[in-house]
Amino acid sequence: MYQAEELMKSVNDALQAQAYVRRPASLYDPVKYVLAMGGKRIRPVLMMLGYQLFKDHPTCIMPQALALETYHNFTLLHDDLMDRAEKRRGHPTVHVRWNANTAILSGDTMLLMAYEQMQHCDAEHLPQVMDLFTETALQIGEGQQYDMDFETRNDVAEEEYIEMIRLKTSVLLACALKIGAILADAPAADAELLYQFGESLGLAFQLQDDLLDVYGDEQTFGKAIGGDIVTNKKTYMLINALALADAGQRAELMRWLAATDFDRQEKVQAVTAIYNELGIRQLCEKTIKKYFDEAQRLLKQVSVDGERKAPLRLYAEQMMYRKY
């Protein structure tokens, strides 16, 4: 059986070997650029690990795995444009290196490429795979809109935030696992359990990302700590701080949220200090554990033996105990 590291290498090799025969090059060069930036390749690896639970040779579904990776990177390309982000994985973003119009059009092309790749499965599985992929893409768009709506609100409830990250992040992990299971002819009950496992794992993963943005090691994390604080992003951390703060702490948080001219380090330190006073880190860690425990419980119910589950179980643990 393949381990996650081997599957990640196979994904990177396949991405590097992709031929871009269509023209004009000015449309496809940004696509190649985005896909060559690297990344964890979590979604294609999960898809192949989901397949491997039921059948050998998971690399036989590489077209569908690459489709999901291409789709994921399309969402990042457009997210960067909407956020006016200048860097992605240490490289200039597409709209910075080229321009906004190129980012829009090349991103749209990536979406279509993902659909073209995903449809290369046998006729028996095609309707179910494409229905799930399309529903997932719609949900991710809904999650992104909620995230944008939250930018202008200071009353976002924890339940709203969890639903937003479920749509924006978790459903794509769930989709990856379920498509892998579908293509391996898994029993429907097992395919659904893997979907639910992916949802819970995705929630834990995103909450871990929120935590690392505040408490991660900058060298390991690969970007400046406190980016969510600087941009007033409505994360699990900020939402719960606003809910739990006393009058003085809330006034201080609101002052920083309203500030337009500030020292970055001072703001990060001040808001983090309030998080520390309120025990927000411990609260987030508890919630991460809750969702990860639920994911482990669901994986245990999948009707294959423990040895077959070992690579997926190990990969999930690595996702949770990461430093970046």
N, C-alpha and C positions, 0 to 999 in steps of 0.2 A: 504493500500500500504506500501511496505517496504521503509525505509530510507536507505541511503548509509551505515551508521554505522551498521545496522542490517545485511545487505548483506555482509559487510566485515567480521563480526563475523562468519557468516555462511561459508564463504570461508575458514577462518582459521580453523574452526571446521572440515570441510571436508578434508582439507590438513592433519590435525593431525590424522584423522581417516583412511587415506589411508593405505591399506595393501600392503606391499612389499613382495610378495610371491616368486618372481623369485630369482634366485641365479646366481652368487655368491654375498654374502653380500658386499664384497669389491667393487663391481660395484655400488650397490644401496645405500650404506651408505652415500656417498657424495651427492647423489640426495636428500635423506631425510634431510641431513644437510643443504643444500642450501634452500630447501623449508621451513625449520623450522626457518630460520633466521629472518623472519618477512618481513616487507615491507608494502607499502600502499595498495597493492592489487587493484590498480586503474583499471586495465584492466578487471578482472573478474567482478568487481562492475559495471563498465560501460556497460559490456555486459548484465548483468541482469537488469540494469536500462533501457537499450534500449529495452529489451524484455517487461518490465513492462509498457512501454508506450502504448502497444497494448493488452497485456494479463496479467492476474493475475498469481500468483504463480511463480515468476521468478526463484526460486531455482530449478525448474524442469530442467533447462538447466545447472545445476552445472557441469556435465562432460565437456561440452564445455568451461565453464568459467575456470575450472581448467586446461584445455588444454592450454588456452591462458596464464595463470599464469605460468605454467610449461615451455612453450615456452619462455616467457619473461625472466625467470630465467636462462634458458639455454644460452640465449644471454649474460646475465650478467656474467655467469661463464666463457665463452670464452673471453669476453671483459677483464675481470680481468687478465686472462692469457696473452693476447696480450699486455695489459698495464703493466704487471708485478706488479699489485696492491697487496698490502699485506693485506688490510682490506676491508671488505664489511659489512656494517651495524654493525660495531664494532666487527666483528668476523674475524679470519684469513680466507683468501680466500682458495679455494679448493687446488690450486696448492701449496700453502704454507703449509697447514695442511697435505696434502698427497704429491702429486708431479704433474708435468706437464702432464705426460702420463695419470694419473688418471683423471685429469681435462678434457682432450680431450675426453676420452672414456665415462666418466660419463655425460659430456655435450652432446655428440652425443646420448647417451641413453635418455636423457631428451627430445631431439628433437623428437625421435621416440615415446616416451611415449605421447608427446603432440599430435602427429598425431593419435595415437591409441585412445586417449580420444576424440579427436574432431570428429572422425568418428561415434561415438555412438549417432547419431541422425537419425530421420526417413528417409526412402529412398527418399521421396519427396524433402527434403531439402539438402540431402547429397551432390549432385554434386555442387550446388551453394556455399555451406559452404566450401567445400574442395578447390574449385577453388579460392575463395577469400582468404582463409588461406594460400594457397601455393603462390599465387601472392604476398601477404603481406610479407611472409618469404623471398622471392626473393628480394623484394624491401629493406627490412631491411639489408640484406647482401650487397646490392649495397650502401646503406647509410653508412654502416660501412667501406666499401672500400674507399669511398670519404673522410671519416673522417681520415683514415690512410694516404691517399694521401696528405691531407692538412697539415700533420705534417711537411713536407719538403718544404712547400711553404709559402712565406710571401706576396703573391699577391692575396690571396683568396678574391673574391668579395662578398658583402653581399648577392647577389642573389644566388650565389653558396652555401653559408652557409645555407640559408633558405631552399634550395632544399635538402641539406644533412640532416638537422634535420627533414624535412618532411618525408624523407625516413627512417631515423634511429629511429625516435620517433613517429611522428604523425600518420603514417599509421597504427600502431598497435592499437592506441586508436580508430581510424576510423573503423578498422576491427572489434574491439570488439562491437562497437555500431551497426554496420550493421549486423553482425551475429546475435546479439540479436533480431534485427528487423526482419530478415529473418525467424528465428525460431518461431517468433510470428505471422507470416503471414501478416506482414505489407505491405501496398501498396509499389510498387517499388519506386515511387517518394519519399515517406517518408524515405525509407531505404537509398536512395542516399543522401537525405538532412542530415540524421544522419551521414553518412560517411563524408560529407563535414564539418559538425559541429565538428566531431572528429578531422579532419585535422587541422582546425583553432584553436581548443582548445589545441591540441598537440603542435602547434607552439608557442602559448602563454605560455604554460607550460614549454617548454624547454628554452625559452628566460628568463622566470622567474628563472629557475635554473641557467642560466648564471649570472643573476643579483645577486642572493643570494650567489653565490660562491665568489663574491667580497664584497657585502654590507650586507650579512646576519649576524645574531648574531651567534657566534661560538657555544655557549651553546645550542641554539635552533636548529641550523643547523646540529649538531651532528658530524661535522668534521671540520678540520682546514680551516679557510677562506683563499682564495687565491690559492687553489690547481691548478686551471686552469692557473693562472699567473705563478706559479712555473714551470709547465710543458710546458709552451708556447702553450697551447691549443688554436686553432683558434676558438675563440668564437665570438659572435656578438660584444662583448665589444672590444676585441683586433682588430678585422677586421675594425671596424669603427674608432678606435683610430689611426690606421695606415693610414686610408684614410683621416682623418681630421687633422692630426698633421702638424704643421709647421716644418721647417727644423730641428730646435733644438730638438723639441719633438720627431720627427721621429728618429733622431740620437740616442737619449736616449733610446727609445724603442728598436731599433735595437741592441744597446749595451747590453741590458738586454736579448734579445732573443738569442744573440750569447754567452752569458756568460755560462761557464761550472762550475765555482767555485764561489759561491756567498752565502751570508747570506740570508736565506729564508725570514725573516721578512723585511730585507732591500729591497729586490726585490719587494715584495708585496706592501710595502708602496710607493716605487718609481713609480711603474706602476699605482697604484691606484691614486696617485697624478696627473699623466698625464690624467687619465680618468676624474678626477674631473675638471681639467682645461678645458677639451674639452666638458664637459657636457654629457659624455657618459651615465651616469646613467639616466638622463632625456630622452635622445634619446631612450634608451632601454625601459624605462617605456612607452613611447609614442607608440612604436611598439607593445609592449605587449597589450596595450589597443586596438590598431587597430585590432589585431587578435582576441582578446576576444570579442570585439564588433561585429565582423563578425560572430563569433560562436553563439552569442546570437541572431543575426538576423536570422541565419539559423534555430536555434531551434524554433523560433517563427513561422516559415513557416510549421513545421511539423503539420499534420492535426489531432491532438488530442487536447483535451481541456487543459486549463492552469493548472487545478488542477492535471491532470494526469502527466503533465510535471514537477511539482514542485520539486519532489525529485531529478531529474536529473539536473534541473536548480540550485538548492541549492548546489549540489555536485560540479558542475562546478565552482561555486563561491568560494567554500571552496578550491578547487585546486588552484585558482588564488590568493587568499589572504592568502596563507600559509606562514609560516616563515621557512620552511625547505623542 
